[in-house]
Structures are given as C-alpha cells and as structure tokens.
Amino acid sequence: MNKPLPVVVLISGRGSNLEAILDAIADGELPVEIRAVISNRPNAAGLQRPALLGIRTIVIDHACYASRRAFEAVLQTTIDAFEPDLLVLAGFMRILAPEFVSHYRGRILNIHPSLLPEFPGLNTHQRVLDAGKRESGATVHFVTPEMDGGPAVLQARVPVIVNDDAGLLASRILEQEHRILPMAIRWFAEGRLRLDATGGVIFDGAALKRPRILLPEAQEPT
C-alpha cells in the first residue's frame, strides 16, 4: 500500500487494545493511520495516549442522548467525517443497532474475549470457568447485526489452568488480544482480508472456512 489505511477506533475504557495498535504502528508493523479515537465514556483512560500523540480524541457520551438511535446518529456522523476505511471496536461496550452496522458493512472489526461462537456477550471469563471449560481465548471478527455473531477471522487459544479465577484468566487472554487484533488489522490494511458479498470471509484470495488460530507460543497463526 502506498498510503496508510485510514482507521477510526472506538473505545469505552482503559484502551489496552488501542495501546497494542499504537505500539504496532510505532514499530512499523501496522500500515494504518488512526484518524480519531472516539469514546462513549468521558473518563475513559484510553483517550490519554492518543491525545498525547496528536490523534484526535472525541467523547460522545451515550448517557447524554435520549435514545440509542440519537446517540448512534451523532456517532455515525462523527465517524464519517474522518472517512475511515476501517472501524475498529477496541473494547467498545455498546451494542450497535443493525442500521449502524449495515452502514459500515465489511469495514468493522471487533475483539471479543472468548472463542466465539462460545460465550458471546459479557462476563465471559466467569462463564467459561463455571462451564468447566479447559480452554478459552479471544476472537477477532467482522461485526454484523447479530451481537458477537459476525464471522471470525483470527483466534488465540489460552488454556484454563487449575485454580484460575476470572481475573487471572482475563489477564492471560488480554495478552493474546494484544497480539491478534493488530495482526487482523494489518491483514485488512494489506488487502489480504475482506468480507464478500455473501457475508463470507476472504483471506489471501480464498474463502476462509474457519478462523486462523494463533497459539500462545507461536509467531504465526495456523
């Protein structure tokens, strides 16, 4: 690519996945330009580093709007002003309406802390432990109107260890999130990854039948 891919990132909290993206850009590993970081929470700690780097940071507080439609109308207008080719949900804790998602069809990636399609939604780590699972992980997927239901692109698998609690498991999975989200964004930026007209994932010119898998000790996914 001659030019970095224009990206807008949405966050709600501390922004650790955003930090991983910024680190990959700084290391020359990610050919993207973050044009804006937008938070729906005014006290989101994740706004601090991009602001220091001169990246535009914006707060659109969902609590200030009477309805989700009103909030998303402002959010969409704000995003579109930056003309992104990709929208990244990096810990954005809001369910988006089908109309909003459709507007960015094939241009939204999300990171979720489980091996989707298992354990969509919230409180994933405790639910994994309660179910007695021996393995968990994280998933990067294209966003579709179904919550956490879009096609998975890349997953990292993390074993559940004896005496794990939700916090310990979450911390190990978060380390892997920081690996796979920049990797999937790079694939998209390089033109290797896209969503086709039928909603299937195309990777390196062929249909991706299952998500690529990155193991904790591996450098490249299988």
PyMOL commands that set and color helices and strands:
alter all, ss='L'
color gray80, all
select helices_A, chain A and resi 16-26+45-52+62-64+68-81+98-103+124-130+166-189
alter helices_A, ss='H'
color red, helices_A
select strands_A, chain A and resi 5-11+32-39+56-59+86-89+108-112+135-142+152-159+193-195+201-203+206-207+212-214
alter strands_A, ss='S'
color yellow, strands_A
deselect
rebuild
show_as cartoon
